[in-house]
Amino acid sequence: MSQDKGSQIYRILSMYERLTKGETLIKKEEAARFQISGKSIQRDIESIRNFLELEKCNEYVDYDRSKKAYVLETRTPSWLRNEEIFAILKVLIESRAFPKGEMDSLIDKLTHLAKKSDQTVIRKMMANEKHLYAELFHKKELLDTLWQLSLAIQANKVIIMHYKREFDEQASERKVKPVGIIFSEYYFYLTAYPVDKEFDFPTIYRIDRIEKFEQTSISFKVPYHERFQEGEFRKRVQFMYMGELINVKFKFTGPSPQAVVDRLPTAKVVEKLNDGLIFEAEVFGKGIKMWLLSQGRNVELLEPKSVREDIINDFHAINKLYKITSK
């Protein structure tokens, strides 16, 4: 290969790489950079254009008159806009889902997806957030574990895991059929069915409490009509507490009925009253009880009676507790 030919290939690759990073090409500056004529630079740009057209790429080189420069455009933009990256990063940081090391890495990589000219602005916006980020107590790296568990779920393979609850002295071995991963209230959870027991609903395990696990060669089958659907499950579980799947009916007199539907996606208004609304929802029992108690006087559970009686007993216990401590 001749030196001139090699130089041309290098120029084209260099310009294309910079275009893909969101940089602009000004013909005079490129001619000065490579010490060649503007006509040669124009031919190089046309070569990039022809290549993209022949390969039927989603990208094309265009001349931006406002910038007086060539830019790489996409028919469907492949980079994230500032507004999109900022929103994603705010949600990610607020989740506190990852230890500081993993969170910092994710912030940097997401920022790098923006156009190069915009990355500095985003870094400045997120600098204070990164500095003040409060990681969770467990400080356990999760990304690899999440991915490996996801592969086991997709393969329908039984896993053997060593799981240690908060107050356990040592981890216990559990053999389970993993069916889903859910994030809620700062933590990732594995939903799985124990191999040696039959349950109508899965057990929930906090993933940061899994000390180690291995995927076995044992397959399990989930009929299509019985397959676990994370989205449907998430609609019915509160605070990741399970219990029997039940239908509840309650009166709501709080200021924001919309907040009820946002919190309980299965909730529907079945009756409008002068002083409130009657909702019905399909939910898992233990979690909904915690939510109802958190609403205080704004919610009155009407059905089922068994859960209503449990809540009444809880209120009696709370009342007794506060009477004792107030003396």
Residue pairs with C-beta under 8 A, 6 or more apart in sequence:
7 34
8 40
8 44
11 30
11 34
11 36
11 41
11 44
12 44
12 47
12 48
15 25
15 30
15 44
15 45
15 48
16 48
18 25
19 25
19 48
19 61
19 70
19 71
19 72
20 59
20 72
21 115
21 116
22 72
22 79
22 114
22 115
22 116
22 117
22 118
23 116
23 117
24 64
24 67
24 69
24 70
24 71
25 45
25 69
25 70
25 71
26 68
26 69
26 70
27 38
27 41
27 42
27 45
27 70
28 38
30 41
30 44
31 37
31 38
31 40
31 41
34 40
34 41
45 61
45 70
48 61
49 60
49 61
52 59
52 60
52 61
53 60
58 74
58 75
58 76
58 78
59 72
59 73
59 74
59 75
59 78
60 72
60 73
60 74
60 75
61 70
61 71
61 72
61 73
62 70
62 71
62 72
62 73
63 69
63 70
63 71
64 70
64 71
79 113
79 114
79 115
80 88
80 110
80 113
80 114
81 114
82 114
82 118
82 121
82 122
85 110
85 111
85 113
85 114
85 122
86 122
86 125
88 110
89 107
89 110
89 111
89 122
89 126
89 129
90 129
92 103
92 106
92 107
92 110
93 103
93 107
93 126
93 129
93 133
95 183
95 186
96 133
96 134
96 135
96 136
96 186
97 103
97 142
97 183
97 186
97 187
97 188
98 106
98 135
98 141
98 142
98 143
99 135
99 136
99 138
99 139
99 140
99 141
99 142
100 133
100 135
100 139
101 141
102 141
102 142
102 143
103 130
103 133
103 135
104 130
104 133
107 126
107 129
107 130
111 119
111 122
111 123
111 126
112 119
114 122
136 186
136 187
136 208
138 208
138 209
140 208
142 188
142 207
142 208
145 207
145 210
145 213
146 181
146 188
146 207
148 213
148 215
149 159
149 178
149 181
149 190
149 207
149 213
150 181
151 215
152 159
152 178
152 215
153 178
153 179
153 180
153 181
155 215
155 219
156 177
156 219
156 220
156 221
156 222
157 178
157 215
157 216
157 217
157 218
157 219
157 220
158 175
158 176
158 177
158 195
158 215
158 216
158 218
158 219
158 220
159 175
159 176
159 178
159 192
159 213
159 214
159 215
159 216
160 173
160 174
160 175
160 213
160 214
160 216
161 173
161 174
161 176
161 205
161 210
161 211
161 212
161 213
161 214
162 171
162 172
162 173
162 174
162 210
162 211
162 212
162 213
163 171
163 172
163 173
163 174
163 205
163 209
163 210
163 211
164 170
164 171
164 172
164 209
164 211
165 209
166 209
171 211
174 194
174 205
175 194
175 195
175 196
175 216
176 190
176 192
176 193
176 194
176 195
176 203
176 205
177 192
177 193
177 194
177 195
177 220
178 190
178 191
178 192
179 191
179 192
179 193
179 202
179 222
179 227
179 228
180 190
180 191
180 202
180 228
180 229
180 230
180 233
181 188
181 189
181 190
181 191
181 207
181 230
182 188
182 189
182 191
182 204
182 230
182 233
182 234
182 237
182 240
183 189
184 234
184 237
184 239
184 240
185 239
185 240
187 206
187 207
187 208
187 240
188 206
188 207
188 208
189 204
189 205
189 206
189 207
189 240
190 204
190 205
190 206
190 207
190 210
191 202
191 203
191 204
191 205
191 228
191 230
191 233
192 202
192 203
192 205
193 199
193 202
193 203
194 203
200 245
201 242
201 244
201 245
201 284
202 228
202 233
202 242
203 242
204 237
204 240
204 242
222 228
234 265
235 264
235 265
235 266
236 245
236 266
236 282
236 283
236 284
237 283
237 284
237 287
238 263
238 264
238 283
238 284
238 287
238 288
238 290
238 291
239 287
239 290
239 291
240 287
241 284
241 286
241 287
241 290
242 284
242 285
242 286
242 287
243 284
243 285
243 286
243 287
243 289
244 284
244 285
245 282
245 283
245 284
245 285
246 282
246 283
246 284
246 285
246 288
246 304
246 307
247 280
247 281
247 282
247 303
247 304
248 280
248 281
248 283
248 288
248 301
248 303
248 304
248 307
249 270
249 278
249 279
249 280
249 301
249 302
249 303
250 278
250 279
250 292
250 299
250 300
250 301
250 302
251 273
251 276
251 277
251 278
251 279
251 299
251 300
251 302
252 260
252 276
252 277
252 278
252 279
252 295
252 298
252 299
253 275
253 276
253 297
253 298
253 299
253 300
254 260
254 295
254 298
254 299
255 298
257 269
257 277
260 267
260 279
261 267
263 291
264 279
264 281
264 283
264 288
264 291
266 281
266 282
266 283
267 279
267 280
267 281
268 279
268 280
268 281
269 277
269 278
269 279
270 278
270 279
270 280
271 277
271 278
272 278
278 302
281 288
285 307
288 307
289 307
289 310
289 311
292 299
292 301
292 311
293 311
293 314
301 307
301 308
301 311
302 308
